[in-house]
Amino acid sequence: MVVGAAFAMSPVEAQAQSGNPLSFLDSIFNNSGQRPAPGAPASGSSASPPWSGEDGASGHPLMTAPAIREAAANFDNCVAGLWPDAARRGISEQNYRDITAGLTPDLRLMDLMDSQPEFTKAIWDYLDILVNDNRAAKGREVLAQYKTIFDAAERAYGVDRYIIASIWGIESNYSTMIGDRDVVRSTATLACVGRRQAYFKDEFLTAVEILHRGDLRRDQLKGSWAGAFGPTQFMPTAFKRFAVDGDGDGRRDVVDNPTDLIFSTANNLKKDGWQSGQPWGYEVVVPQGFNYMQADRAKMLTLAQWEQMGLKRANGQPFPRSGEKAYLLAPAGAQGPGFLMMQNFRVIMKYNPAEAYALAIGHFADRLRGGPPFVQPWPRQERVLSRAERLELQQLLVQRGLYKGTPDGQFGSMTREALRNFQASIGMPADGFATSEVLDRLRGR
Protein backbone atom coordinates (compact mmCIF):
# COMPACT_ATOMS: atom_id res chain seq x y z
CA MET A 1 0.00 0.00 0.00
CA VAL A 2 1.12 3.54 -0.64
CA VAL A 3 1.40 5.77 2.37
CA GLY A 4 2.45 9.40 2.13
CA ALA A 5 4.89 10.44 -0.54
CA ALA A 6 6.53 7.11 -1.11
CA PHE A 7 5.68 3.82 -2.73
CA ALA A 8 6.83 1.77 0.24
CA MET A 9 5.57 -1.73 -0.48
CA SER A 10 8.35 -4.19 -1.22
CA PRO A 11 7.84 -7.01 -3.73
CA VAL A 12 7.56 -9.47 -0.86
CA GLU A 13 5.00 -7.37 1.03
CA ALA A 14 2.82 -7.30 -2.06
CA GLN A 15 3.39 -10.98 -2.69
CA ALA A 16 2.24 -11.77 0.83
CA GLN A 17 -1.12 -10.27 -0.08
CA SER A 18 -1.49 -11.61 -3.60
CA GLY A 19 -0.19 -14.32 -5.87
CA ASN A 20 1.22 -11.80 -8.32
CA PRO A 21 4.64 -10.45 -7.24
CA LEU A 22 5.73 -7.00 -8.29
CA SER A 23 7.72 -8.30 -11.20
CA PHE A 24 7.73 -4.94 -12.94
CA LEU A 25 9.97 -3.64 -10.13
CA ASP A 26 12.50 -6.34 -10.99
CA SER A 27 12.48 -5.45 -14.67
CA ILE A 28 12.12 -1.68 -14.62
CA PHE A 29 13.68 -0.44 -11.39
CA ASN A 30 16.33 -3.14 -10.95
CA ASN A 31 17.22 -3.49 -14.64
CA SER A 32 17.00 -7.26 -14.69
CA GLY A 33 17.37 -7.19 -18.45
CA GLN A 34 15.45 -8.45 -21.40
CA ARG A 35 14.15 -11.90 -22.09
CA PRO A 36 16.78 -14.16 -23.65
CA ALA A 37 16.28 -15.82 -26.98
CA PRO A 38 14.47 -19.20 -26.85
CA GLY A 39 16.83 -21.89 -25.69
CA ALA A 40 19.29 -19.51 -24.04
CA PRO A 41 20.26 -20.31 -20.45
CA ALA A 42 18.57 -18.35 -17.69
CA SER A 43 20.87 -15.61 -16.49
CA GLY A 44 19.49 -16.18 -13.00
CA SER A 45 21.41 -19.44 -12.91
CA SER A 46 24.82 -17.95 -13.61
CA ALA A 47 24.95 -14.22 -14.32
CA SER A 48 23.11 -12.89 -11.26
CA PRO A 49 24.99 -11.98 -8.07
CA PRO A 50 25.46 -14.81 -5.57
CA TRP A 51 23.63 -14.99 -2.27
CA SER A 52 25.05 -12.52 0.25
CA GLY A 53 25.34 -15.23 2.91
CA GLU A 54 23.62 -12.94 5.42
CA ASP A 55 20.50 -13.27 7.54
CA GLY A 56 17.33 -11.99 5.90
CA ALA A 57 16.02 -8.58 6.95
CA SER A 58 12.66 -10.03 7.99
CA GLY A 59 14.14 -11.74 11.05
CA HIS A 60 12.18 -14.91 10.28
CA PRO A 61 13.89 -18.02 11.72
CA LEU A 62 13.89 -19.71 8.30
CA MET A 63 15.71 -16.68 6.85
CA THR A 64 18.78 -16.90 9.08
CA ALA A 65 21.98 -17.77 7.25
CA PRO A 66 22.38 -21.17 9.03
CA ALA A 67 18.75 -22.12 8.26
CA ILE A 68 19.20 -21.18 4.60
CA ARG A 69 22.39 -23.25 4.34
CA GLU A 70 20.75 -26.23 6.03
CA ALA A 71 17.73 -26.08 3.73
CA ALA A 72 19.96 -25.70 0.68
CA ALA A 73 21.95 -28.79 1.69
CA ASN A 74 18.65 -30.71 1.82
CA PHE A 75 17.37 -29.30 -1.49
CA ASP A 76 17.62 -32.55 -3.49
CA ASN A 77 15.72 -34.48 -0.82
CA CYS A 78 13.09 -31.75 -0.64
CA VAL A 79 12.47 -31.81 -4.39
CA ALA A 80 12.36 -35.61 -4.42
CA GLY A 81 9.94 -35.52 -1.50
CA LEU A 82 7.47 -33.48 -3.50
CA TRP A 83 7.04 -36.26 -6.08
CA PRO A 84 3.97 -37.84 -4.38
CA ASP A 85 2.19 -34.48 -4.53
CA ALA A 86 3.10 -34.19 -8.21
CA ALA A 87 1.78 -37.70 -8.82
CA ARG A 88 -1.56 -36.72 -7.31
CA ARG A 89 -1.75 -34.04 -10.00
CA GLY A 90 -1.40 -36.65 -12.72
CA ILE A 91 2.26 -35.94 -13.49
CA SER A 92 4.18 -39.01 -14.59
CA GLU A 93 7.27 -40.00 -12.64
CA GLN A 94 9.43 -39.82 -15.75
CA ASN A 95 8.25 -36.31 -16.56
CA TYR A 96 8.84 -35.20 -12.97
CA ARG A 97 12.37 -36.62 -13.07
CA ASP A 98 13.07 -34.98 -16.43
CA ILE A 99 11.76 -31.59 -15.36
CA THR A 100 13.62 -31.54 -12.03
CA ALA A 101 16.85 -33.17 -13.21
CA GLY A 102 19.93 -31.17 -12.28
CA LEU A 103 18.05 -28.52 -10.32
CA THR A 104 20.12 -26.56 -7.82
CA PRO A 105 18.85 -23.91 -5.41
CA ASP A 106 19.18 -20.27 -6.44
CA LEU A 107 20.01 -18.79 -3.05
CA ARG A 108 20.20 -15.29 -4.47
CA LEU A 109 16.41 -15.39 -4.12
CA MET A 110 16.80 -15.22 -0.35
CA ASP A 111 18.24 -11.72 -0.64
CA LEU A 112 15.49 -10.70 -3.08
CA MET A 113 12.77 -12.15 -0.84
CA ASP A 114 13.93 -10.12 2.14
CA SER A 115 15.12 -7.01 0.35
CA GLN A 116 14.64 -3.81 2.30
CA PRO A 117 15.33 -0.82 0.04
CA GLU A 118 16.89 2.11 1.84
CA PHE A 119 14.83 4.58 -0.15
CA THR A 120 11.46 4.16 -1.80
CA LYS A 121 10.07 5.80 -4.91
CA ALA A 122 7.84 8.83 -4.53
CA ILE A 123 4.56 7.97 -6.20
CA TRP A 124 5.03 10.73 -8.78
CA ASP A 125 8.48 9.39 -9.71
CA TYR A 126 6.99 5.92 -9.94
CA LEU A 127 4.25 7.14 -12.28
CA ASP A 128 6.76 9.11 -14.36
CA ILE A 129 8.72 5.92 -14.98
CA LEU A 130 5.75 3.70 -15.81
CA VAL A 131 3.53 6.13 -17.72
CA ASN A 132 5.54 7.85 -20.44
CA ASP A 133 5.23 8.86 -24.08
CA ASN A 134 7.48 6.10 -25.44
CA ARG A 135 5.51 3.37 -23.71
CA ALA A 136 2.24 4.95 -24.83
CA ALA A 137 3.42 5.07 -28.46
CA LYS A 138 4.31 1.39 -28.33
CA GLY A 139 0.99 0.62 -26.68
CA ARG A 140 -0.94 2.28 -29.48
CA GLU A 141 1.04 0.20 -31.99
CA VAL A 142 0.12 -2.98 -30.08
CA LEU A 143 -3.56 -1.96 -29.94
CA ALA A 144 -3.59 -1.40 -33.70
CA GLN A 145 -1.62 -4.54 -34.54
CA TYR A 146 -3.90 -6.82 -32.52
CA LYS A 147 -7.15 -4.92 -33.00
CA THR A 148 -9.16 -7.95 -34.10
CA ILE A 149 -7.98 -9.93 -31.07
CA PHE A 150 -8.84 -7.08 -28.69
CA ASP A 151 -12.24 -6.79 -30.40
CA ALA A 152 -12.91 -10.49 -29.81
CA ALA A 153 -11.70 -10.35 -26.21
CA GLU A 154 -13.94 -7.37 -25.42
CA ARG A 155 -16.93 -9.23 -26.88
CA ALA A 156 -16.12 -12.38 -24.92
CA TYR A 157 -15.22 -10.86 -21.53
CA GLY A 158 -16.38 -7.24 -21.49
CA VAL A 159 -12.99 -6.06 -20.25
CA ASP A 160 -11.62 -2.74 -21.50
CA ARG A 161 -8.88 -3.33 -24.09
CA TYR A 162 -6.94 -0.33 -22.84
CA ILE A 163 -6.61 -1.86 -19.38
CA ILE A 164 -5.25 -5.09 -20.88
CA ALA A 165 -2.82 -3.14 -23.06
CA SER A 166 -1.81 -1.10 -20.01
CA ILE A 167 -1.01 -4.20 -17.96
CA TRP A 168 0.97 -5.63 -20.87
CA GLY A 169 2.97 -2.43 -21.20
CA ILE A 170 3.67 -1.86 -17.53
CA GLU A 171 4.39 -5.48 -16.58
CA SER A 172 6.83 -6.22 -19.41
CA ASN A 173 7.22 -3.13 -21.61
CA TYR A 174 5.30 -5.05 -24.28
CA SER A 175 7.16 -8.35 -23.98
CA THR A 176 10.68 -6.88 -23.94
CA MET A 177 11.29 -7.23 -20.19
CA ILE A 178 9.68 -10.48 -19.11
CA GLY A 179 12.41 -11.74 -16.79
CA ASP A 180 14.93 -14.47 -17.46
CA ARG A 181 14.96 -16.74 -14.42
CA ASP A 182 13.93 -20.37 -14.81
CA VAL A 183 10.50 -20.50 -13.15
CA VAL A 184 10.90 -24.15 -12.16
CA ARG A 185 14.23 -23.46 -10.46
CA SER A 186 12.95 -20.32 -8.72
CA THR A 187 9.77 -21.87 -7.39
CA ALA A 188 11.58 -25.08 -6.38
CA THR A 189 14.09 -23.00 -4.42
CA LEU A 190 11.37 -21.05 -2.67
CA ALA A 191 9.39 -24.25 -2.00
CA CYS A 192 12.35 -25.73 -0.15
CA VAL A 193 14.23 -22.76 1.30
CA GLY A 194 13.09 -19.70 3.20
CA ARG A 195 9.98 -18.45 4.91
CA ARG A 196 7.22 -19.01 2.32
CA GLN A 197 7.64 -22.67 1.49
CA ALA A 198 3.96 -23.66 1.69
CA TYR A 199 2.96 -20.93 -0.76
CA PHE A 200 5.72 -21.71 -3.25
CA LYS A 201 5.23 -25.47 -3.03
CA ASP A 202 1.93 -24.98 -4.86
CA GLU A 203 3.57 -22.63 -7.37
CA PHE A 204 6.39 -25.11 -8.04
CA LEU A 205 4.09 -28.10 -8.52
CA THR A 206 1.84 -26.03 -10.79
CA ALA A 207 4.84 -24.98 -12.88
CA VAL A 208 5.72 -28.66 -13.32
CA GLU A 209 2.08 -29.33 -14.18
CA ILE A 210 2.16 -26.65 -16.91
CA LEU A 211 5.17 -28.32 -18.55
CA HIS A 212 3.63 -31.78 -18.14
CA ARG A 213 0.45 -30.61 -19.93
CA GLY A 214 2.48 -29.11 -22.74
CA ASP A 215 0.97 -25.63 -22.62
CA LEU A 216 4.45 -24.07 -22.55
CA ARG A 217 7.99 -25.20 -23.26
CA ARG A 218 10.69 -24.96 -20.61
CA ASP A 219 12.44 -22.15 -22.51
CA GLN A 220 9.21 -20.15 -22.39
CA LEU A 221 8.82 -20.60 -18.64
CA LYS A 222 11.18 -17.77 -17.71
CA GLY A 223 10.25 -14.92 -15.44
CA SER A 224 10.77 -12.91 -12.29
CA TRP A 225 12.63 -14.10 -9.21
CA ALA A 226 9.34 -15.19 -7.62
CA GLY A 227 8.09 -17.11 -10.65
CA ALA A 228 5.79 -14.70 -12.52
CA PHE A 229 6.14 -15.23 -16.27
CA GLY A 230 4.88 -14.01 -19.62
CA PRO A 231 4.17 -10.49 -20.90
CA THR A 232 1.41 -9.90 -18.33
CA GLN A 233 3.20 -11.85 -15.59
CA PHE A 234 1.13 -14.83 -14.50
CA MET A 235 2.15 -16.81 -11.46
CA PRO A 236 1.83 -20.56 -12.19
CA THR A 237 -1.31 -20.91 -10.05
CA ALA A 238 -2.86 -17.83 -11.70
CA PHE A 239 -2.09 -19.38 -15.09
CA LYS A 240 -3.86 -22.55 -13.99
CA ARG A 241 -6.95 -20.58 -12.91
CA PHE A 242 -7.21 -18.03 -15.68
CA ALA A 243 -5.28 -19.04 -18.81
CA VAL A 244 -7.46 -19.87 -21.82
CA ASP A 245 -6.80 -21.29 -25.29
CA GLY A 246 -7.98 -18.27 -27.22
CA ASP A 247 -7.26 -19.55 -30.71
CA GLY A 248 -8.21 -23.20 -30.21
CA ASP A 249 -4.80 -24.69 -31.02
CA GLY A 250 -4.84 -26.93 -27.93
CA ARG A 251 -2.27 -24.91 -25.94
CA ARG A 252 -2.60 -22.01 -23.52
CA ASP A 253 0.45 -20.04 -24.56
CA VAL A 254 0.43 -16.74 -22.66
CA VAL A 255 4.07 -16.06 -23.57
CA ASP A 256 4.29 -16.00 -27.37
CA ASN A 257 0.66 -16.29 -28.56
CA PRO A 258 -1.03 -12.84 -28.51
CA THR A 259 -4.54 -14.33 -28.68
CA ASP A 260 -4.00 -16.53 -25.64
CA LEU A 261 -2.23 -13.69 -23.85
CA ILE A 262 -4.98 -11.12 -24.39
CA PHE A 263 -7.85 -13.56 -23.76
CA SER A 264 -6.23 -14.97 -20.61
CA THR A 265 -5.56 -11.53 -19.12
CA ALA A 266 -9.15 -10.51 -19.88
CA ASN A 267 -10.45 -13.72 -18.30
CA ASN A 268 -8.39 -13.03 -15.19
CA LEU A 269 -9.86 -9.55 -14.76
CA LYS A 270 -13.39 -10.72 -15.55
CA LYS A 271 -13.27 -13.51 -12.98
CA ASP A 272 -11.91 -11.04 -10.43
CA GLY A 273 -15.07 -8.96 -10.83
CA TRP A 274 -14.49 -6.51 -13.69
CA GLN A 275 -17.56 -4.35 -14.33
CA SER A 276 -18.05 -3.82 -18.06
CA GLY A 277 -18.44 -0.19 -19.07
CA GLN A 278 -17.37 1.21 -15.71
CA PRO A 279 -14.22 3.36 -15.36
CA TRP A 280 -11.53 2.56 -12.84
CA GLY A 281 -11.97 5.92 -11.15
CA TYR A 282 -11.85 9.70 -11.44
CA GLU A 283 -9.29 12.35 -10.52
CA VAL A 284 -11.02 14.78 -8.15
CA VAL A 285 -10.33 18.10 -6.45
CA VAL A 286 -10.65 17.75 -2.68
CA PRO A 287 -11.81 20.94 -0.94
CA GLN A 288 -9.75 22.81 1.65
CA GLY A 289 -10.45 21.67 5.20
CA PHE A 290 -11.70 18.25 4.10
CA ASN A 291 -11.70 15.53 6.77
CA TYR A 292 -9.23 13.00 5.35
CA MET A 293 -10.45 10.38 7.80
CA GLN A 294 -13.02 9.83 5.03
CA ALA A 295 -10.23 8.66 2.70
CA ASP A 296 -10.62 5.00 3.52
CA ARG A 297 -11.14 1.97 1.28
CA ALA A 298 -13.91 0.79 3.59
CA LYS A 299 -15.93 3.99 3.04
CA MET A 300 -17.77 3.43 -0.23
CA LEU A 301 -20.16 6.30 -0.97
CA THR A 302 -22.07 7.27 -4.06
CA LEU A 303 -20.48 9.85 -6.34
CA ALA A 304 -23.42 12.12 -5.50
CA GLN A 305 -22.58 11.84 -1.80
CA TRP A 306 -18.95 12.75 -2.49
CA GLU A 307 -20.16 15.76 -4.48
CA GLN A 308 -22.22 16.84 -1.50
CA MET A 309 -19.00 16.80 0.54
CA GLY A 310 -17.41 19.20 -1.95
CA LEU A 311 -15.46 16.87 -4.24
CA LYS A 312 -15.48 17.70 -7.95
CA ARG A 313 -13.93 16.09 -11.01
CA ALA A 314 -10.58 17.69 -11.77
CA ASN A 315 -11.50 18.28 -15.43
CA GLY A 316 -14.68 20.12 -14.49
CA GLN A 317 -16.96 17.56 -16.10
CA PRO A 318 -19.92 16.00 -14.23
CA PHE A 319 -19.86 12.37 -13.10
CA PRO A 320 -21.65 10.31 -15.79
CA ARG A 321 -23.48 8.11 -13.28
CA SER A 322 -23.74 9.78 -9.89
CA GLY A 323 -25.29 6.71 -8.24
CA GLU A 324 -22.13 4.60 -8.63
CA LYS A 325 -20.08 4.03 -5.51
CA ALA A 326 -16.43 4.85 -4.91
CA TYR A 327 -13.90 5.41 -2.15
CA LEU A 328 -11.47 8.30 -1.83
CA LEU A 329 -7.75 7.72 -2.32
CA ALA A 330 -5.32 10.54 -1.50
CA PRO A 331 -1.89 9.00 -2.17
CA ALA A 332 -0.05 12.28 -1.55
CA GLY A 333 -2.38 13.55 1.15
CA ALA A 334 -3.85 17.03 1.17
CA GLN A 335 -0.98 18.33 -0.95
CA GLY A 336 -1.70 16.17 -3.99
CA PRO A 337 -4.57 15.07 -6.23
CA GLY A 338 -7.44 12.98 -4.95
CA PHE A 339 -9.07 10.04 -6.70
CA LEU A 340 -12.48 8.43 -6.38
CA MET A 341 -11.92 4.72 -6.97
CA MET A 342 -14.56 2.39 -8.38
CA GLN A 343 -15.00 -1.38 -8.30
CA ASN A 344 -12.67 -1.84 -11.27
CA PHE A 345 -9.82 -0.22 -9.36
CA ARG A 346 -10.28 -2.93 -6.73
CA VAL A 347 -10.12 -5.51 -9.53
CA ILE A 348 -6.80 -4.10 -10.73
CA MET A 349 -5.56 -4.34 -7.15
CA LYS A 350 -6.43 -8.04 -7.16
CA TYR A 351 -4.03 -8.36 -10.09
CA ASN A 352 -1.43 -6.58 -7.98
CA PRO A 353 -2.28 -5.20 -4.53
CA ALA A 354 -0.26 -1.97 -4.57
CA GLU A 355 -2.31 1.21 -4.95
CA ALA A 356 0.52 2.91 -6.89
CA TYR A 357 0.53 0.02 -9.37
CA ALA A 358 -3.24 0.10 -9.83
CA LEU A 359 -3.17 3.88 -10.27
CA ALA A 360 -0.46 3.55 -12.91
CA ILE A 361 -2.48 0.89 -14.78
CA GLY A 362 -5.65 2.97 -14.77
CA HIS A 363 -3.92 6.20 -15.76
CA PHE A 364 -1.84 4.56 -18.49
CA ALA A 365 -5.02 3.00 -19.91
CA ASP A 366 -6.58 6.45 -20.07
CA ARG A 367 -3.51 7.84 -21.82
CA LEU A 368 -3.66 5.00 -24.36
CA ARG A 369 -7.26 5.93 -25.20
CA GLY A 370 -6.15 9.53 -25.78
CA GLY A 371 -6.76 11.04 -22.34
CA PRO A 372 -4.66 13.84 -20.80
CA PRO A 373 -2.15 13.69 -17.94
CA PHE A 374 -3.41 14.24 -14.40
CA VAL A 375 -4.72 17.79 -13.99
CA GLN A 376 -3.40 18.54 -10.49
CA PRO A 377 0.27 18.72 -9.53
CA TRP A 378 2.05 16.35 -7.16
CA PRO A 379 3.98 17.76 -4.17
CA ARG A 380 7.34 17.13 -5.79
CA GLN A 381 9.08 19.31 -3.24
CA GLU A 382 8.54 16.64 -0.57
CA ARG A 383 11.51 14.46 0.32
CA VAL A 384 11.00 10.71 0.50
CA LEU A 385 11.79 9.29 3.94
CA SER A 386 14.64 6.79 4.18
CA ARG A 387 14.04 3.36 5.64
CA ALA A 388 15.72 4.44 8.88
CA GLU A 389 13.34 7.40 9.09
CA ARG A 390 10.34 5.19 8.34
CA LEU A 391 11.39 2.87 11.14
CA GLU A 392 11.82 5.81 13.49
CA LEU A 393 8.39 7.17 12.57
CA GLN A 394 6.77 3.85 13.41
CA GLN A 395 8.73 3.57 16.67
CA LEU A 396 7.62 7.07 17.72
CA LEU A 397 4.01 6.15 16.94
CA VAL A 398 4.44 3.04 19.13
CA GLN A 399 5.76 5.19 21.97
CA ARG A 400 2.64 7.34 21.75
CA GLY A 401 0.42 4.27 21.85
CA LEU A 402 -0.89 4.88 18.35
CA TYR A 403 0.72 2.00 16.43
CA LYS A 404 0.18 -1.60 17.54
CA GLY A 405 2.30 -3.34 14.91
CA THR A 406 5.98 -4.19 14.80
CA PRO A 407 8.08 -1.39 13.26
CA ASP A 408 9.65 -2.65 10.05
CA GLY A 409 9.99 0.40 7.82
CA GLN A 410 7.22 -0.87 5.53
CA PHE A 411 4.12 1.33 5.66
CA GLY A 412 0.71 -0.29 5.45
CA SER A 413 -2.83 0.48 6.57
CA MET A 414 -1.96 0.23 10.29
CA THR A 415 0.80 2.82 9.94
CA ARG A 416 -1.43 5.12 7.93
CA GLU A 417 -4.21 4.90 10.53
CA ALA A 418 -1.80 5.62 13.38
CA LEU A 419 -0.30 8.54 11.49
CA ARG A 420 -3.73 9.99 10.79
CA ASN A 421 -4.63 9.83 14.46
CA PHE A 422 -1.43 11.65 15.38
CA GLN A 423 -2.01 14.32 12.73
CA ALA A 424 -5.56 14.87 13.97
CA SER A 425 -4.31 15.23 17.56
CA ILE A 426 -2.04 18.15 16.61
CA GLY A 427 -4.42 19.88 14.20
CA MET A 428 -2.76 18.81 10.93
CA PRO A 429 -4.76 17.42 8.00
CA ALA A 430 -5.23 13.76 8.95
CA ASP A 431 -4.19 12.46 5.54
CA GLY A 432 -1.62 9.78 6.47
CA PHE A 433 1.00 11.58 4.39
CA ALA A 434 4.43 10.64 5.79
CA THR A 435 6.61 13.72 5.41
CA SER A 436 9.74 15.00 7.12
CA GLU A 437 7.57 17.65 8.81
CA VAL A 438 5.34 15.00 10.37
CA LEU A 439 8.43 13.10 11.53
CA ASP A 440 9.81 16.26 13.13
CA ARG A 441 6.50 16.83 14.92
CA LEU A 442 6.63 13.27 16.24
CA ARG A 443 10.16 13.97 17.48
CA GLY A 444 8.74 16.93 19.38
CA ARG A 445 10.54 19.56 17.34
N, C-alpha and C positions, 0 to 999 in steps of 0.2 A: 504494500500500500504506500501511497505517496503521502508524506507528511511535510508540511512546510515547503521550503524552497527546493528540497532535494528529493530525487528519486532514490530512496534508501533501501528498497527491497533487493536483497541479493538473489542470485539464481536459485540458491537452495531454499531460501525463505518462500519464494514463489512456488517452487516445486513441492514444498511441504503442503501447500494448499491445493495444488492441481497437478494433474499428470503431465502437463506440458511445461517443461523447463524453459527458462528464458534464453533460448538458444540464440536469439538475435544479438544478445549481449556478447556471447562468445564470438560471433562472426563480425559484428560491426565495431564494438568497443575494444575487443581484445585482439582483433586482426588475426583470426585463426586461419585465414586464407581461403582460397577457392577450392571447390570440389575437384579432386583429381580425375584424370581420365579413367574410363572404365578399365578395371584390371590393375590399376596402379595400387601400390601398397598404401595402407592408411598411414598418414604421417604421425598419427597419434601413437603408433607402435614403435616409432624410431626417432622422429624428428622433434617431438615435443620435449620440453624440459623434464628431467627425472623428478621423482618425488623428493620433496625437501628433507624427508626423514624426521620431520618435527611433529609434535602433537597438533591435532586440529584445534582451530580457534573456538569450536563449539564447547569444548570441555567434556564431550560425551566419552564415557569409558571405552567405547569401541573405536574412538578416534585418537587414542593415545598411540604414540609411536610403537611401543611394545605390542599392543593389541593388533595394530595394523600388520606388523611383521609376522606375528603368530598366525593371523588369518591368511596372509599371503603364502606362508609356508604350507598351509593346509588347502591351498586353492584347488589343486588337482582332485583331492578327495571330496571337496565341496561340490565341484562340478559333476563328478561321477555320482555323488549322492543325490543329485537332482534328476537322474535318469528315470526313477519310478514316476515322478510327477510328469515328466515329458511323455512317458508311455501312456499315462492316463489321458493325455491329450491326443492320442493316436499317432504319435511320432515313432517311427520304427527305430529299433536300436542301432541299425547300421547308419541311418541318417543322423541320429544323435551323435554317434561316434565321429562321423565325417565332419559334421558342423563344428564340433568342439575340439577336434584334433589339434594339438599344438597350441592351445590357448594358454596364455600367460597373463597374470594380472597386470593391469595398467595402474600402478600406484600413484601416478600423477593425479589421478582423479580424486584422491583423498585431499590434496591441496585445493582443487577446484570445488569440491563439495563443501569445504569449510572456509572458503575464501572470505575475507573480511576487508573490503576495500577501505583504504584510509579516507578517501574522499568519494562522495557520490556526485552524480550529475544533477545539476539544477534541472527542473522539469523543462524550462525553456531551451536549455542546451540540448537536452534529450530530444525534444521535438524538432529542433533545428537539424539535428543529425538525421533523423528518420524521415522527416517530411521536407523534401527539397525538390528543386526544379528538375534536376537530372533524373531522380527516381520517378517523378511524375511523368516526364517525357517518355521514359521506358514503359511505364504503366499504361499510358495511352496506346503505345505500340502493341503491347500485349492484348489490350482490350480489343483493338482493331483486328489483330491477327487471328484471335480465337473468338470472334464475335458469334459465330454460329454455335459454338460450344457454350458460351455464356448465355445465349438466347435459350438453348435447350435446358440448361441448368436452372435458369430463372423460372421457366415453365414447370419444371419438375419439382423444385423445392421452394420457390418463392423467396429466395435469398438474393439480396441486392448484389449485382455483379461487381459493383465498385468496392464493396466490403471484401469480397473474395480476392479481387485484384490487389487491394490494399494489404491484406494479410500476406499474399504471395510476395509482394514487394518488400515489406518490412521484415518478414521472417528470413528471406534468402536473397534479397536484391534481385528478384526474378531469376532464381535458380543458379546464380553465380557464386553464392556463399552458403552452401548447404551444410558444410562441416565435413570433415574427412576422417573421423574416427570410426573404426569398425564397431557397429552397434552391438554385435554379439559379444565382442571382447569387453566393451564398456559395461554392458548390463551384467555380464557374468562377473566382472570384477566387483561391481556394486552389490550384486546378489550374495557375494561371499566375503566381502571386506567392508568394514565401516558401519555406520549407524543406521542405514536404511535398507537393510538386507531383505526384509519381508516385502517391501514395496518393489524392489528391483528384481526379486526372484520371479515375480509375475511378469515383469517386463522382459527378462531374459528368456523365460520359457516361451513367451509369446513371440519374441524375435525368432527363436528356433522354429516355432510353429509356422511363421510366415515363410521361412525358407523351405520347410518341409512341404507346404502346400504349393510352392512354386509361384507365388504371386510376384516375388522379387528375387533377383539374383544376389549373391553375396556381395558382389562389387557395387550393387546399388544400395545396399544397406549400410550406408555411411552417414554419419551425422554428428551431432553435438556430443560433448563429453558425457551427458546424461542419457543419450540414446535417442533423442528426437531426430527424425530423418525426413528427407524429401523437401521440396520447395516450400511447403507450408508447415513443415516440422510436426509430423505425427510421432507421438510415442508409440511403441509397439502395441500397447493395449488400446490406445485410441484408434490406431489403424484397424485393429480387430473389430472394434465397435462400429466404426463409421465408414471405412473404405468401401467403395462400390466399384463394380466393373461397368464403367460408363459407356464403353463402346462394344461390350458383348464379346470380347476376344477371349474370355475365360480367365483373365488375370486382373488383379487389382493393382495396377502399377501407378502409384502416386508419385513416383520419382521422375520418370521419363515420358509418361503418357498424359498429355494435357487434358484429355477428356476425363480420365479417371481422377486426375488431380483436382480439377475444378468441381466435378460432381461430388467427390468425396468430401472436399472442404465445405461445400454447400450442405451436404447431408449432415455433417458434424454440427454446423450452426443451426440447421433446422431442428435436429433432435435435441439440441440444447435450449430450444424455445424461441427461435427467431420469429418475430412478428412481421409478416409480409406487409410492405407499404409503410411501415413506421420508421421514422428516423432514429438514429442512435441517441440524439440529444440536441440541445440548442445552446449556443453561447448567449449568456444573459448579463445585463448590467445589474449589479446588486446595489441597492440604495445605501447612502451614508447612514450609519447608526444601526444597520441591520444586525439582528441577533444571530450570530453564526452558530449558536447551539442548534439552529434549525438545519444546518448543513450536515446531514446524517443520512447514511444509506437506508436506515430503517424508517425515515420519515418521507413516505411517498404521499405527495399531495397532487391534486389536479393542477394543470397549468393555470387554470382560472384562479385557484387559491393562491398560487405563487404570485400571480399578477396583483391580487388584492394586497399582498405583502410588499408590493412596490417593485418587483422584478420585471424587467422588460427585455425583449430580444435585443441583442447588441446591434443588429442591422436595422432596427426600427420597424420591422415587419411584425404583423400579428401572428400569434400561434395558430396554425391551421386547424387544429382540433383541441380546443381548450379543455375538453373533458378528460384528455389522456393524463396519466399520472407520471410523475417524475420525482427524483430527489435532487437536492442541490449539492454539487461538488465545487469546492473552492480550493483548488490544489496549491494556490499561492496566497491563500488567505484574503484578507480585505484589500491587499495591495494589487491583486491580480484579477483576471477575468473569472466570472462564475459560469457554471454550466448546469443546466437542468438535464438530468440523465434519465433516459427511458428504459424500457424493458430490454431493448436490443443492446444497450450498453452493458447491461448485466450479462447478456449472452456472450458478448466479446470477452468479458472478464472470465467467463467459464473457459474460454479458449486459452486465456492467460490471465491470471488473477491480479495483475498490477494495473492500477488506475492509469498510470502514465502510458502504459502500453495500449490500453483500450482507447484512451484519448487520442493517441497517435494514429491508431487504426481508423477511428471514426473521422478524424480530421483529414487524413490522407485520402480516404474515400471521397470526401467532399471535394477535395482539390482535384481528384481525378475526374469528377463529374463536371468540373469547371467552376467550382466555388472559390471564394476569395480566402485569403489568410484570416486568422482571428482578427477581430476588430480592435480589441482592447490590448494595451501593452502589458508585458510581464514586468515584474519588479527586478529588472536585471542588475540593479545596483546592490542587491542583497548578496552577501557572501554565503556560500555553502558551508555548513558546519563540518568539521573533520570528525572522524570516528571518535577520537578522544573527547571532543566536545559533545558529541551525541551521548556518549556514555556518561559524561559529567552531568548533562541535562537530566538524564533519567535518574541518576543517583540523587540529584538535588530534589527531584520530584518525589522520590522515595522518602527522603528525609522530611519532607513536608506532609507525608502521609497521603499523597495524591496518586502515586503509582504503585500498584500492587505486584507488578511483574518483576522479572529479574533483568537488571540493566545489561544490555548486550550491544548497544549502539545501533540496533536495527529498529526503526520506528514503525509501529503498527497502530491499530485502532486504540489499544490501551494507552499508548504514549500520547496519542492525539487527544484522547478524552482527558487525561490528566493535565496536559498542557492547556487545554481549553479552560479547565476549572481554575488553574492558576491565573490565567489571563483575566478571567472574569473577576477573580478576587482582588485584582489590583487595578481594575477599571480599563484594561486594554480590550480591544476587540477579541472575542473568544473564538479565534479562527483556527487554532491548532497549528499556526505557521511558526516553524522553528527557526528563529533568527538569532543573530548574535545579540540583539537588544534584549530579547526575551531571556537568553542565557545570562546576560549581565543582571537583569532584574532578579532572576533566581539566585544569583550569587549575592544579592543584596547591595549591588552597586547603584 
